[in-house]
């Protein structure tokens, strides 16, 4: 079973979980830690430890944190020094990354996770470059009717 812990500063973790629910539905094992909020003002080490201890050899566990070297990530790393091989830590996470992990059908190896992380980078949309382009919607969506049908079949 895939088990996910999202641990972030503020309410980002709960926001990611809410978005996942909207986009992918229910049926996923996702826990959250919203550190430094009214609901989680003190030490949240026990929540991380409980998540880790809930994992067994048949599980694929991933802990997502928001900031590399941030206090939440540091605490996770301190508690995962002797982590089991079926537990992975991903930092600098975003919605696309968490969704990709949840929906991944291959076993969650380091190689698969590296691929997911590389494909989940943020992108800058530059409208200036797009407006200067000669490409039309038809160009983008396959010019010829036959090609258009190939694109969507």
RARAHU-V391635 format. One record per pair of residues at least 24 apart in sequence whose ideal C-beta (glycine too) atoms are under 7 Angstrom apart, sorted by the first residue. I is the first residue (numbers start at 1). J is the second residue. Records with the same first field share a line. If there is no record, write none. Layout:
BEGIN
I->J, J
END
This chain:
BEGIN
1->29, 58, 59
2->29, 60, 102
3->29, 54, 55, 59, 61
4->28, 29, 30, 62, 64, 98, 102
5->31, 33, 51, 63
6->30, 32, 64, 98
7->33, 35, 48, 63, 65, 72, 76
8->34, 35, 65, 66, 72
9->35, 36, 66, 70, 72
10->34, 36, 37
11->37
12->66
16->95, 98
19->95
20->98, 99, 102
23->99
24->99, 102, 103
28->102
35->72
45->75, 79
48->75, 76, 79
49->79
52->79, 80, 87
55->84, 86, 87
57->86
59->86
60->86, 108
61->86, 87
62->88, 90, 101, 108
63->89
64->90, 93, 98
65->91, 93
66->93
67->91, 92
68->92
88->113
90->117
94->120, 122
96->120
END
